[in-house]
Amino acid sequence: MNLAGFAGLETARKRFGDRTGAILETVSLRGKAAGKIDGAENWLFTADALQQATASIVAKHRAERLRGRTIHDVTCSIGTEVAHHVGRAIGSDLDEVRLRMAQNNVPNVLFARADALRPCSRDAVVLVDPGRRTGGKRVFDPEALEPPLSAVREVYRGRDIAIKSAPGIDYDSLEWDGEVEIVSLDGGVREACLWSAGLATAGRRATVLTSSGGVLTVTDAEPDDIPEREPGEWIINPDGAIVRAGLVRHYAARHGLWQLDPRIAYLTGDRVPPGVRGFRIVSRTSFNEKVLRQDLQRLGCGALEILVRGVDVDPDALRKRLKLRGGAAFSLVITRIGRDATVFICEAGSASP
Ligand SMILES: C[S@@+](CC[C@H](N)C(=O)[O-])C[C@H]1O[C@@H](n2cnc3c(N)ncnc32)[C@H](O)[C@@H]1O
């Protein structure tokens, strides 16, 4: 349906009357959902529900882990998770509108209105994705979630359960005895998923997904012995899921890399892992803006990507102050090595060779 322009709007008003607004919103939300939710062209959404929905690629990854099990999604919203489940599924939520949308979106699944804190199923794996936003701000306090994490844990004690949460959650303080999985998609960290002991296959896991179908997994079951050495030829900035999961050393050990500094997540080595961007080191100096400007001008630098960890530098402000006018592109890695703020001028972030 093409509703673009005033003529389209008039036609829509004549045809749909007071439902025109809802229809226009649905058309617009379907467009926005296209890259996120598979089959979005037939789905019903509210703007909030779409924004909170798990991206299909992430939901499919979770579904794969639960393949063949019966699941009960107790905060199902518009049905995104159950839509991707491979096996029997039921969905419930407190929100009537979302439940009716879910029934449209995933017609072959049973949806019912129920409070997640009053368990109404047995044996099924429980899936919980508590509401994470109040007033548009991200909520990291597990007790500010809806429903709160401690209440969820209490009522489902002993059940197989997967709890989706914001990636910024302080999982160390939760004393979770199952698995904590941090998931990223196309370089952005999307969620932490807490898997109960019965579903866990590791203590901590990083899952790195890409829209093109890539899946990389690192767990704390792998060795994390890495050497302490001077920087190699390359600097590697590990994916945020690996960093958030505390698995930088494990990832480094797998690929023969080591750290620039034991407290900083940048890795270095003489090879770049497949499919990863590496930064080939051109020079290393103590961080001094005047010297840096001269060095970059000498190299004819005009475009500069700046990566910073462990040093209080605003990359955009620094880039402006450097006033670069050359034609060449470089990357800067500014970080702390021991006590020293150190800057590496690197070739512009190169694909793995
Ligand atoms: C973040 S959304 C879930 C999104 C869903 N996983 C998806 O991918 O579309 C959280 C949902 O929890 C529901 N909710 C909040 N408290 C609840 C409760 N006590 N019982 C059931 N549902 C609840 C909200 O209505 C909302 O639909």
The ligand as a MOL file (V3000), in Angstrom:
LIG
                    3D

  0  0  0     0  0            999 V3000
M  V30 BEGIN CTAB
M  V30 COUNTS 27 29 0 0 0
M  V30 BEGIN ATOM
M  V30 1 C 11.0730 -5.9660 26.8920 0
M  V30 2 S 9.4150 -6.4280 26.6140 0 CHG=1
M  V30 3 C 9.5890 -8.0430 25.9610 0
M  V30 4 C 10.0050 -8.0220 24.5180 0
M  V30 5 C 9.9410 -9.3670 23.8360 0
M  V30 6 N 10.9280 -10.2880 24.3590 0
M  V30 7 C 10.1850 -9.2050 22.3520 0
M  V30 8 O 11.2400 -9.6000 21.8580 0
M  V30 9 O 9.3180 -8.6470 21.6780 0 CHG=-1
M  V30 10 C 8.8340 -6.6730 28.2370 0
M  V30 11 C 7.3870 -7.1370 28.3280 0
M  V30 12 O 7.1420 -7.5270 29.6850 0
M  V30 13 C 5.7900 -7.2890 29.9600 0
M  V30 14 N 5.6450 -7.3400 31.4250 0
M  V30 15 C 6.0960 -6.4840 32.3620 0
M  V30 16 N 5.7930 -6.9380 33.5890 0
M  V30 17 C 5.1380 -8.1240 33.4160 0
M  V30 18 C 4.5890 -9.0830 34.3050 0
M  V30 19 N 4.6390 -8.9290 35.6280 0
M  V30 20 N 4.0090 -10.1710 33.7690 0
M  V30 21 C 3.9480 -10.3520 32.4330 0
M  V30 22 N 4.4540 -9.4770 31.5480 0
M  V30 23 C 5.0380 -8.3760 32.0380 0
M  V30 24 C 5.5100 -5.9450 29.3140 0
M  V30 25 O 4.1250 -5.7800 29.0720 0
M  V30 26 C 6.3480 -6.0800 28.0270 0
M  V30 27 O 5.5410 -6.5120 26.9430 0
M  V30 END ATOM
M  V30 BEGIN BOND
M  V30 1 1 1 2
M  V30 2 1 2 3
M  V30 3 1 2 10
M  V30 4 1 3 4
M  V30 5 1 4 5
M  V30 6 1 5 6
M  V30 7 1 5 7
M  V30 8 2 7 8
M  V30 9 1 7 9
M  V30 10 1 10 11
M  V30 11 1 11 12
M  V30 12 1 11 26
M  V30 13 1 12 13
M  V30 14 1 13 14
M  V30 15 1 13 24
M  V30 16 1 14 15
M  V30 17 1 14 23
M  V30 18 2 15 16
M  V30 19 1 16 17
M  V30 20 1 17 18
M  V30 21 2 17 23
M  V30 22 1 18 19
M  V30 23 2 18 20
M  V30 24 1 20 21
M  V30 25 2 21 22
M  V30 26 1 22 23
M  V30 27 1 24 25
M  V30 28 1 24 26
M  V30 29 1 26 27
M  V30 END BOND
M  V30 END CTAB
M  END
